[in-house]
Amino acid sequence: MSLNLNSPVGELRGVGEVRRKALLKLGIETVFDLLHHFPRAYQNRGEVTAVARAGNKEYENGDAVSLVLTIGTQPVARMIRRGMNILKFRAFDESGTVEIIYFNQNYLKDVFTVGSSFRFWGRVHREGGLLKMTSPIYEPYVEGIPLPDLVPVYTVTQGITQKFISGLIADAWKEVSGEIEDIFSEEKCREYDVLSASNALSAIHFPNSVSQISKGRERVSFEEVFIIASALAAEKSRTAGSTAPSLKGAELRRYTDLLPYELTGAQKRSLDEICGDMEKTAPMRRILIGDVGSGKTAVAAGAAFACATSGYQCAIMVPTEILARQHYEELRPLFASVGINVELLCGSTPAAEKRRILSVVSGETEELTGDIHILIGTHALISSSVSFKNLGLVITDEQHRFGVMQRAALAAKSEGVHILAMSATPIPRTLSLVYYGDLSLSRLDEMPPGRQKVDTIIVDERYRERLNRFIRTHAAAGNRTYVVCPMVEEGQSKTARAFADKLKSDPEEMADMVIFDKEEDRVPMKATVEFARELALKLPDLRVGVVHGKMKSAAKDSVMRDFTAGNIDVLVATTVVEVGVNVPEATLMIIENAERFGLSQLHQLRGRVGRGDRKSFCILMSDSKSIKAKERLAVMKSTWDGYEIAEADLRLRGAGDFFAASGRFRQHGAAANFLFGGDVDSDIVSSAIKAAHNTVSADPELTSPENGLLKEKIGGLVKGIDNTIS
C-alpha cells in the first residue's frame, strides 16, 4: 500500500504498536505530523578538528567536536559492575591519540576493526594525560564519500531514539515528498521571497548549510503567521456586520458608591474606555492589562455591573476554581444589595445545583428567568450544556491562561457579544494579538494606594541556610512565605546524574552541543512534596503546608484557607498559586528553579506577595549557568512593569501558540505548531501579516481556487472546540 501524507504513521516500516503509541505522545499520528515534527536543534559535525587541537583549553567548556580517526587497537570489553560493561579502544589521527569508551555496547567490538576510519562526534576530556571520548556518536568514514555536516536533533520520548526518528523521517520523505501541498503558488513564493513548502521541509530536515536552515525556518514562520493573521482577518471580516447589545454605563455611579475605596485615575479611565465601547453596537474586543494588584477586577466588575443593569447577562471565565470562588465571594455580596445576582459554576459544582444554574441562566425555568445576571466559572462555562438567555458581555480573567479559540468558544454562546480580556502580563501570544490589531488595549499604569513594589533578588544554592533564616524572620514577624517548585513529585524530570547515565546508554541523546538550540540546563528540579518534607525537618518550629494541582479541589481549598487564616507559616506549592490568591500577610515568595518558569509566571508569582502594607521580597533561586536563563531572570530584577516583561518574553522566547494543535492547547512559549515565529526577523512577521490582510481583502470569503488550501487550514484551527476543553 502506497503512503500519503494522511497515512497513519503505523504504516511506516519499523513502527509497531509500541512505537506508534510512543510517537503519539510526541503528537505524531500521521505522516504529515511526522514531517512537521521539526528539529529542536542541529549538531554541527562538519567542522573536523585535529586531536592535538581538541586537547587544548578552548574545548574545556564541554563543547562537542568532530574527529576523523583511524582505529588503532582492538576493542576490549570487561564488566565493571553487575549490569554494566565497558568497551575501550584507541583511535588516532596524524596529531594524536584518543581513548574511546562505550558502556553496555559490547557488540561494537565487531564494528571498530583495526585500520578502519570513523567520524566521531562528542566531548573530549583529559584524564591522566590521555584524551578520552565517552560514548561519542560514530559514522563510518570513507575518503571521497561526504558525510552530512549538519545533523538534526529532534524531541524524542521513551522508546524513540534520535537515530530511529531521523531514519523514519527520511523514509517517509522518500515516499511522499512529491505530494507536499503549498498554500502559495510559485508566483507567490517569488513575491514573498520564501521557499516552497517542499523545499522548506527539505531544508529543515536535510540541510546542507546554516543559511539553508534559516531559509526553511523563515518559510515556516512566514506561513504560520500568514495563516493566523488570515484567520483573524477573515473572522473580523465575517463579523464586521454583526451587532452586539448596547450596554449603558449611565448608572456606574451606583457601582462606585458600592465600593469601599476610590478608584484610581487609571481605573476610571479604563472603565470609561470599556463602557464607551459597550455602548456601541459593534462588538467590543478589548484587553485590560495591568500589573498584579493594579485593580483589574474592580474595573471588570464595573463592566459586569453595566451589563447587568442594562438587562443582559455577563459571563466571567477564570482559569482556576480557587480564583473563581474568590471572585464569587467578592462580587456576590457586593452586588446583592442592588439586586444583581451572581452565581458560580465549576467542575465541582454538585449535579443538582448545576442543573438549577443551567436551567435558570438559559431561561428554561420561567419563574426564575433573568435571576442570574453574572455567571462566574472555569472552563465549565464553555461546555455545550451551558447556554445563556441574553448574554451581553464575556470577561476572561488571566487571559494568558486561555487559548484564543477558548475565548471564542465562550463568545459563541451568543450571536453578538462584547469581549473583555484581562491579564497581569500579556505573554507573547497575547501581546502579538495586540500587534495584529485583534484587541483594543486599556492599561492600568497606576497602582492603588498601599500597594508597593516587591524587592526581587536572584541567589543560588549557596544561600540556602541564609534563606531559611530569612523564612524564620518573616514567620516571627507574623508573616507568611510561599515556596514554589516546578514539579509535584520527584521522577517527573531527569536529574543531572540520570541524564549522564542516559548518555552512556544512548549516545544519540548527546543533543545539547548544537546550533539554534536553547541552552539547556541539567540542574535537578525541586519537587513540591519532597521539598516540603525537607523544609519541615529544617524548620521544625514552623508549620509547613503543601498544595499542588494533583490534589482534589476540596483538599486544595482547605490548605489555602489554612494559609490565609495563618494556620500555615510556609506554603510549598506548584504554580497552582500563580493566580487569584490574596493573602496580605504573605511577604516572602521563593521560587525554586526559577529558570524553569516563563517570565509571565514569574511576574504572576511575584504578585502573590506585597499585597498589603508590609515590606515584601521575591527570591529567585537558580543554579543555572545558562546565559539565556540569566538574561531572563535579570529582566525580573530590573522591572516591575508587566508590559516590559511581556516584550522581553516575546524577544527571548518567541510568540507562543495562537490555536490548538492536535486537539491540545499549548499556553506558553514557542511550541511546536508556532515553532519559529519569535526567532526570525520582525520584517518577516510584518510581511506575512501584510500579505494575509491583502489576501483576505481581495477575497474575504477565501472562495478562489488559489485560496482553497488556506481556507482549509484556517478551518482546521477552529474545529473541535468542545473536545479541547479540559
C-alpha positions in Angstrom: 0.0 0.0 0.0 1.4 3.4 -1.0 1.9 6.0 1.6 0.4 9.5 1.5 0.5 12.5 3.9 -2.6 11.3 5.7 -1.4 7.7 6.2 -1.1 6.6 9.8 2.5 6.6 11.0 2.0 3.0 12.0 2.1 2.1 8.3 5.8 3.0 8.1 8.4 0.3 8.3 9.6 -0.3 11.9 6.6 1.3 13.6 4.8 -1.4 15.6 2.1 -0.7 18.2 4.6 0.2 21.0 6.4 2.8 18.9 3.1 4.1 17.4 1.9 4.9 20.9 5.3 6.5 21.8 5.1 8.6 18.6 1.6 9.7 19.6 3.0 11.1 22.8 5.0 13.4 20.5 1.9 14.5 18.7 2.8 12.3 15.7 -0.2 10.4 14.3 0.2 10.7 10.6 3.0 11.0 8.0 2.1 14.7 7.8 2.6 15.1 11.6 6.0 13.3 11.3 7.3 15.6 8.6 6.2 18.6 10.7 7.9 17.3 13.8 10.7 19.8 13.3 14.2 19.5 14.8 14.7 21.4 18.1 18.4 21.8 17.3 21.2 20.8 14.9 24.6 19.2 15.6 27.4 20.7 13.6 29.6 17.7 12.8 31.1 19.2 9.7 34.0 21.1 11.4 36.5 18.3 11.8 39.2 19.1 14.5 42.6 17.6 14.9 43.2 15.6 18.1 46.0 17.9 19.2 43.7 20.9 19.0 40.8 19.1 20.7 43.1 18.7 23.7 43.5 22.5 24.1 41.9 24.6 26.7 39.4 26.1 24.2 37.4 22.8 24.5 37.4 22.6 28.2 33.9 24.1 28.4 32.5 20.8 27.1 31.7 21.7 23.5 31.4 18.7 21.2 34.0 18.2 18.5 34.2 16.1 15.3 37.3 13.9 15.0 38.1 11.7 12.0 40.1 8.8 13.5 41.6 5.5 12.5 41.1 2.6 14.9 44.5 1.7 16.4 43.7 -1.1 18.9 41.3 -4.0 19.1 38.3 -3.0 21.3 38.4 -4.8 24.7 35.3 -5.3 26.8 35.1 -6.0 30.5 32.4 -6.0 33.3 32.9 -3.1 35.8 29.8 -4.0 37.9 26.7 -6.1 37.7 24.7 -4.9 34.7 27.4 -2.6 33.4 30.0 -3.4 30.8 32.7 -1.1 29.4 34.3 -1.2 26.0 37.6 0.6 25.3 39.9 1.1 22.4 42.3 3.7 21.0 42.0 5.7 17.7 44.3 8.2 16.2 44.9 10.9 13.6 48.2 12.4 12.5 48.3 14.7 15.5 47.5 12.4 18.4 45.6 9.5 20.0 42.2 9.4 21.8 40.8 6.6 24.0 37.2 5.8 23.1 34.8 4.4 25.7 31.3 2.9 25.4 29.0 1.4 28.1 26.9 -1.7 27.6 27.6 -1.9 23.8 29.9 -4.9 23.5 28.5 -5.5 20.0 30.7 -2.6 18.8 33.7 -4.9 19.1 32.8 -6.1 15.6 32.2 -2.6 14.3 35.5 -1.0 15.2 38.1 -3.1 13.4 41.7 -2.0 13.4 42.6 0.2 10.4 39.0 1.3 9.7 38.1 5.0 9.9 35.2 6.8 11.6 34.0 10.3 12.3 33.4 10.6 16.0 31.4 13.4 17.5 31.2 14.2 21.2 33.0 15.7 24.1 36.7 15.3 24.7 38.2 15.3 28.2 41.7 14.8 29.6 42.3 12.2 32.2 45.7 11.1 33.4 47.4 12.7 30.5 45.3 10.9 27.9 42.4 12.3 25.9 39.2 10.4 26.1 35.7 10.4 24.5 32.8 8.7 26.2 30.0 7.3 24.1 30.7 9.5 21.0 28.4 9.3 18.0 30.2 7.5 15.2 29.8 7.3 11.4 32.0 5.2 9.0 34.3 7.5 7.1 35.4 6.7 3.6 37.5 9.2 1.6 35.6 10.8 -1.1 32.1 9.9 0.3 30.8 13.0 2.1 29.0 12.8 5.5 26.3 15.4 6.4 27.7 18.4 8.2 24.5 19.4 9.9 22.5 16.7 11.7 19.0 17.5 13.1 18.2 16.8 16.7 14.5 16.0 17.4 12.4 16.0 20.6 12.0 12.3 21.5 10.4 10.2 24.1 10.9 6.8 25.8 11.2 4.2 23.1 12.0 6.7 20.3 15.7 7.4 19.7 17.3 10.1 17.6 18.6 7.5 15.1 15.1 5.9 14.8 13.1 9.1 14.2 15.7 10.5 11.8 15.5 7.4 9.8 11.7 7.3 9.9 11.5 10.9 8.6 14.0 10.1 5.8 11.9 7.0 4.8 8.7 9.0 4.8 10.2 11.8 2.8 11.2 9.4 0.0 7.6 8.2 -0.2 5.7 11.5 -0.1 8.0 14.4 -0.9 6.2 14.9 -4.2 2.8 15.2 -2.5 3.5 18.3 -0.4 0.8 20.8 -0.9 1.5 24.5 -0.8 -0.8 27.4 0.2 1.3 29.7 -2.0 1.7 29.4 -5.8 5.2 29.6 -7.3 4.4 33.2 -8.2 3.5 34.0 -4.6 6.6 32.3 -3.3 8.7 34.6 -5.5 6.7 37.6 -4.5 7.1 36.9 -0.8 10.7 35.7 -1.3 10.1 32.4 0.6 10.9 28.8 -0.3 8.2 26.5 -1.5 6.7 24.2 1.2 8.5 21.2 -0.1 11.9 22.9 -0.3 11.4 24.3 3.2 10.8 20.9 4.7 13.8 19.5 2.9 15.9 22.4 4.1 14.8 21.8 7.7 15.2 18.0 7.8 18.1 17.6 5.4 20.1 20.8 5.4 23.4 21.4 3.5 24.2 24.7 5.2 23.2 27.0 8.1 21.7 29.5 5.6 19.5 26.8 4.1 18.2 26.0 7.6 17.4 29.7 8.1 15.5 29.9 4.8 13.5 26.9 5.7 12.7 28.3 9.1 11.8 31.6 7.6 9.3 29.9 5.3 7.7 28.0 8.2 7.5 31.3 10.2 6.0 33.2 7.3 3.4 30.6 6.7 2.4 30.2 10.4 2.0 34.0 10.8 0.2 34.3 7.4 -2.4 31.6 8.4 -3.0 33.1 11.8 -3.3 36.6 10.5 -5.6 35.4 7.7 -7.8 33.6 10.2 -8.1 36.7 12.4 -8.6 39.0 9.3 -11.3 36.6 7.9 -13.1 36.4 11.3 -13.0 40.2 11.6 -14.4 40.5 8.0 -17.1 37.9 8.8 -18.3 39.7 12.0 -17.9 43.2 10.5 -21.7 43.5 10.1 -22.6 41.7 13.4 -24.2 43.7 16.2 -23.9 43.5 20.0 -26.3 44.9 22.5 -25.8 48.5 23.6 -24.8 48.3 27.3 -25.3 51.6 29.0 -22.8 52.8 31.7 -25.0 55.6 32.9 -25.5 54.0 36.3 -21.8 53.5 37.0 -22.0 56.0 39.9 -24.2 53.4 41.7 -21.4 50.9 41.2 -18.6 53.2 42.5 -20.8 54.1 45.5 -20.8 50.4 46.4 -17.0 50.2 46.6 -15.3 50.8 50.0 -12.5 52.7 48.2 -11.9 55.3 45.5 -10.9 54.1 42.0 -7.6 55.2 40.7 -7.4 57.6 37.8 -6.2 54.6 35.6 -9.2 52.5 36.7 -11.6 55.3 35.9 -10.1 55.9 32.5 -10.1 52.2 31.6 -13.7 51.8 32.8 -14.7 54.8 30.6 -13.0 53.2 27.6 -14.7 49.9 28.2 -18.2 51.3 28.8 -17.7 53.6 25.7 -17.1 50.5 23.6 -20.0 48.6 25.1 -22.5 51.4 24.4 -21.8 50.9 20.7 -23.5 48.1 18.8 -20.2 47.0 17.2 -18.9 44.1 19.4 -16.1 45.2 21.8 -12.8 43.3 21.6 -10.6 44.8 24.3 -7.9 43.6 26.7 -7.3 45.2 30.1 -3.7 45.0 31.1 -2.4 45.9 34.5 0.2 44.7 36.9 -0.8 42.3 39.7 -2.6 44.4 42.3 -3.5 47.3 40.0 -7.2 46.7 40.3 -8.3 44.9 37.2 -11.1 43.0 39.0 -12.7 46.3 40.1 -12.7 47.6 36.6 -14.1 44.3 35.2 -16.8 44.3 38.0 -17.8 47.8 36.8 -18.2 46.4 33.2 -20.3 43.5 34.6 -22.4 45.9 36.5 -23.1 48.0 33.4 -24.1 44.8 31.6 -26.4 43.6 34.3 -28.1 46.9 34.8 -28.7 47.1 31.0 -30.7 43.9 31.2 -28.1 41.5 29.9 -26.1 38.6 31.3 -22.3 38.6 31.9 -20.1 35.5 31.9 -16.7 35.7 33.7 -14.3 32.8 32.9 -11.2 32.3 35.0 -8.5 29.5 34.8 -8.8 28.0 38.3 -11.5 27.1 40.7 -9.7 28.9 43.6 -9.8 32.2 41.6 -13.4 31.6 40.5 -14.5 31.2 44.1 -12.6 34.3 45.2 -14.3 36.4 42.6 -17.7 34.9 43.6 -17.1 35.6 47.3 -16.1 39.2 46.5 -18.8 40.1 43.9 -21.9 38.3 45.3 -22.3 40.3 48.5 -21.2 43.5 46.7 -24.0 43.3 44.1 -26.7 41.6 46.3 -27.7 45.0 47.7 -28.7 46.3 44.3 -30.5 43.2 43.1 -27.8 41.8 40.9 -27.5 38.0 41.4 -24.1 36.3 41.0 -23.7 32.5 40.6 -20.7 30.1 40.4 -20.3 27.2 38.0 -17.3 25.0 38.3 -16.4 21.4 37.7 -17.0 20.6 41.4 -20.5 22.2 41.5 -22.9 19.5 42.7 -25.1 18.0 39.9 -28.4 19.3 41.3 -27.0 22.8 41.8 -25.5 22.7 38.3 -28.9 21.7 36.8 -30.6 24.6 38.6 -28.0 27.1 37.4 -28.1 25.8 33.8 -31.9 26.0 33.8 -32.0 29.5 35.2 -29.2 31.0 33.1 -30.7 29.7 29.9 -34.2 31.0 30.7 -35.8 27.5 30.7 -37.1 28.0 34.3 -39.8 30.6 33.7 -40.4 31.8 37.2 -36.7 32.4 37.8 -35.8 33.8 34.3 -33.2 36.5 34.5 -32.3 35.9 38.1 -28.7 35.0 37.2 -27.1 38.2 36.0 -23.5 37.3 36.3 -22.2 33.7 36.0 -18.6 33.1 37.2 -16.9 29.9 36.3 -13.9 28.0 34.9 -13.7 26.1 31.6 -17.1 24.6 32.6 -18.7 27.7 31.0 -17.6 26.6 27.6 -19.3 23.2 27.9 -22.0 22.6 25.2 -24.5 22.2 28.1 -24.2 25.9 29.0 -26.5 28.3 27.2 -27.4 31.9 28.0 -30.8 33.6 27.5 -29.3 37.0 26.7 -25.5 37.1 27.0 -24.1 40.6 26.5 -20.6 40.5 27.9 -17.8 37.9 28.2 -14.9 38.5 30.5 -11.9 36.2 30.6 -9.6 36.7 33.6 -5.9 35.9 33.3 -6.2 35.9 29.5 -2.7 34.3 29.1 -4.1 31.1 30.6 -6.7 30.6 27.8 -6.3 29.9 24.1 -7.8 32.3 21.5 -10.3 29.6 20.5 -11.4 29.0 24.1 -12.2 32.7 24.4 -14.0 32.5 21.0 -16.0 29.4 22.2 -17.4 31.3 25.1 -18.2 34.3 22.9 -20.0 32.0 20.5 -22.7 31.4 23.2 -24.4 34.4 21.8 -24.8 35.9 18.3 -23.4 39.3 19.2 -21.4 39.8 22.4 -18.8 42.1 23.8 -15.5 40.6 25.0 -13.2 41.9 27.7 -9.9 40.0 28.4 -7.8 40.7 31.4 -4.1 39.9 32.1 -1.5 41.0 34.6 1.2 40.2 32.0 0.3 39.9 28.3 2.5 37.0 27.5 3.9 36.8 23.9 0.9 35.3 22.3 -1.5 38.0 23.7 1.0 40.8 23.0 1.2 39.5 19.4 -2.6 39.6 19.1 -2.4 43.3 20.1 0.1 43.8 17.4 -2.2 42.1 14.9 -5.0 44.5 15.9 -7.4 41.8 17.1 -7.8 43.6 20.5 -8.0 47.2 21.7 -5.9 48.0 24.7 -6.6 49.5 28.1 -3.8 49.8 30.6 -3.8 50.2 34.3 -0.5 52.1 34.7 -1.2 53.3 38.3 -1.2 51.3 41.5 -3.8 51.8 44.2 -2.7 53.4 47.4 -0.9 51.0 49.8 0.5 48.7 47.1 4.3 48.6 47.0 6.9 47.1 44.7 8.5 43.8 45.8 12.3 43.6 46.0 13.5 40.9 43.7 16.7 39.0 44.5 18.5 36.3 42.5 20.5 33.8 44.5 21.9 30.2 44.1 22.1 27.2 46.4 25.0 28.7 48.4 22.4 31.0 50.1 20.2 28.2 51.3 20.9 28.4 55.0 20.7 32.2 54.9 17.4 31.9 53.1 16.0 29.5 55.8 16.9 32.1 58.4 15.1 34.7 56.4 11.9 32.5 56.4 12.1 32.3 60.2 12.5 36.0 60.4 9.3 36.6 58.4 7.4 34.0 60.4 8.5 35.6 63.7 7.0 38.9 62.5 3.7 37.2 61.8 4.2 37.0 58.1 3.9 34.1 55.7 6.0 32.6 53.0 5.3 30.9 49.6 7.9 28.4 48.2 7.1 27.4 44.6 8.6 24.4 42.9 8.4 23.3 39.2 7.4 19.7 39.9 4.9 17.9 42.1 7.0 14.8 42.9 10.4 13.5 42.1 10.7 11.4 39.0 8.9 13.9 36.7 12.3 15.0 35.3 15.8 13.6 34.9 18.4 14.8 37.3 21.9 15.5 36.1 23.0 12.0 37.1 20.1 10.4 35.3 20.9 12.4 32.2 24.6 11.4 32.4 23.5 7.7 32.7 21.3 8.2 29.6 24.2 9.5 27.6 26.2 6.4 28.5 23.5 4.1 27.3 22.2 6.1 24.4 24.8 8.4 22.8 22.3 9.6 20.2 20.9 11.8 23.0 24.0 14.0 23.1 22.0 16.8 21.7 22.8 19.9 23.7 26.0 20.8 21.8 24.2 22.3 18.9 23.4 25.4 16.9 19.9 27.0 17.1 19.3 25.2 20.4 18.1 26.7 23.6 20.8 26.5 26.2 19.7 23.6 28.3 20.3 23.1 32.0 21.0 19.9 33.9 20.2 21.4 37.2 18.0 19.0 39.3 14.5 20.3 39.6 12.8 20.7 43.0 9.7 18.7 43.7 7.0 20.1 45.9 6.2 17.1 48.0 9.8 16.1 48.8 10.9 19.7 49.3 8.1 20.3 51.8 9.3 17.3 53.8 12.9 18.6 53.8 11.8 22.1 54.8 9.7 20.8 57.6 12.8 19.0 59.0 15.0 22.0 58.7 12.4 24.4 60.2 10.6 22.2 62.8 9.3 25.2 64.7 7.3 26.4 61.7 4.1 25.0 60.2 4.7 23.8 56.6 1.9 23.1 54.2 1.7 21.7 50.7 -0.6 22.4 47.8 -0.4 21.2 44.1 -2.6 20.6 41.1 -2.9 16.8 41.7 -4.8 17.4 44.9 -8.6 17.3 44.9 -10.3 20.7 44.9 -11.6 20.3 48.4 -8.1 19.5 49.7 -6.5 22.4 47.9 -9.2 24.8 49.2 -8.7 23.6 52.7 -4.9 24.2 52.6 -5.4 27.6 51.1 -7.9 28.5 53.8 -5.4 27.5 56.5 -2.7 29.6 54.9 -5.0 32.6 54.6 -6.0 32.2 58.2 -2.4 32.0 59.4 -2.5 28.3 60.4 0.3 27.6 57.9 3.6 29.6 58.0 5.2 28.3 54.9 3.2 27.1 51.9 5.2 24.9 49.4 3.3 24.8 46.1 3.4 24.4 42.4 2.1 27.2 40.2 -1.4 26.5 41.4 -0.9 29.6 43.5 0.0 31.7 40.4 -3.3 33.4 40.1 -6.1 34.6 42.4 -4.5 34.0 45.8 -4.9 37.1 48.0 -3.1 36.9 51.4 -1.9 40.3 52.6 0.3 38.7 55.3 2.4 36.9 52.7 5.6 38.8 52.4 8.1 36.3 51.0 7.9 34.4 47.7 10.7 31.9 47.0 10.7 30.4 43.5 12.9 27.3 43.2 14.5 26.6 39.8 13.4 30.0 38.7 15.0 29.5 35.3 12.3 26.9 34.5 9.4 29.3 34.6 8.3 31.8 31.9 8.5 35.5 32.7 4.8 35.7 32.8 4.6 33.0 35.5 7.4 34.7 37.5 5.6 38.0 37.4 2.4 36.4 38.5 4.0 34.5 41.3 5.8 37.7 42.5 2.4 39.4 42.6 1.3 37.0 45.3 3.3 39.0 47.9 3.3 42.7 48.6 -0.5 42.8 48.7 -0.6 44.6 52.0 1.4 47.4 53.7 4.3 45.1 54.8 7.7 45.1 53.0 7.9 42.0 50.7 10.5 40.1 48.8 10.7 37.7 45.9 13.7 35.3 45.9 14.6 33.7 42.5 16.6 30.6 43.3 18.6 29.4 40.4 21.9 27.4 39.9 21.6 27.7 36.1 24.7 28.5 34.1 22.7 29.3 31.0 23.4 32.8 29.7 19.8 33.0 28.3 18.4 31.9 31.7 20.4 34.6 33.5 19.3 37.2 31.0 15.6 36.3 31.6 15.9 36.4 35.3 17.7 39.7 35.1 14.6 41.1 33.5 12.6 40.2 36.6 15.1 42.0 38.8 15.2 45.2 36.7 11.5 45.9 36.1 8.1 45.5 37.7 6.2 46.7 34.5 4.2 43.8 33.1 4.2 45.2 29.6 8.0 45.5 29.5 8.2 41.9 30.8 5.9 40.7 28.0 8.0 42.4 25.4 11.1 40.8 26.9 9.4 37.4 26.8 8.4 37.9 23.2 12.1 38.7 22.4 13.6 35.9 24.4 11.1 33.1 24.0 9.0 33.6 20.9 5.3 34.3 20.2 3.8 31.0 21.5 0.7 29.3 20.2 -2.4 31.0 18.9 -4.6 28.0 18.2 -4.9 24.4 19.2 -2.8 21.6 17.6 -4.0 18.0 17.5 -6.8 18.8 19.9 -4.5 20.2 22.6 -4.0 23.8 23.7 -0.5 24.9 24.5 -0.3 28.1 26.5 3.3 29.1 26.9 6.4 29.6 24.8 7.4 28.8 21.2 5.7 25.4 21.0 5.6 23.0 18.0 2.9 24.5 15.9 4.3 28.0 16.1 7.9 27.0 16.2 10.0 29.8 14.8 7.9 33.0 14.9 9.8 34.5 17.7 13.2 33.8 16.3 13.0 35.3 12.9 13.4 38.9 11.8 10.4 41.1 12.6 10.3 42.2 8.9 9.3 38.6 8.0 6.4 38.7 10.5 5.3 42.1 9.3 5.5 40.9 5.7 3.4 37.9 6.5 0.7 39.9 8.2 0.6 42.4 5.3 0.3 39.6 2.8 -2.5 38.0 4.8 -4.5 41.2 5.1 -4.1 41.8 1.3 -5.3 38.2 0.6 -8.4 38.5 2.8 -9.2 42.0 1.5 -9.1 40.7 -2.1 -11.1 37.5 -1.3 -13.0 37.9 2.1 -14.6 34.5 1.8 -11.5 32.8 0.5 -13.5 31.2 -2.3 -11.0 31.5 -5.1 -9.2 28.2 -6.0 -5.8 29.6 -5.1 -7.1 30.2 -1.5 -8.7 26.8 -1.1 -5.9 25.2 0.9 -5.6 28.3 3.1 -9.3 28.2 3.9 -9.0 24.5 4.8 -6.1 25.2 7.1 -8.0 28.1 8.8 -11.0 25.8 9.3 -8.7 23.2 11.0 -7.8 25.8 13.6 -11.3 26.3 14.9 -12.9 22.8 14.8 -13.3 20.6 17.7 -13.7 23.3 20.4 -15.8 21.1 22.7 -13.2 18.3 22.5 -10.3 20.5 23.5 -11.7 21.9 26.8 -10.4 20.1 29.9 
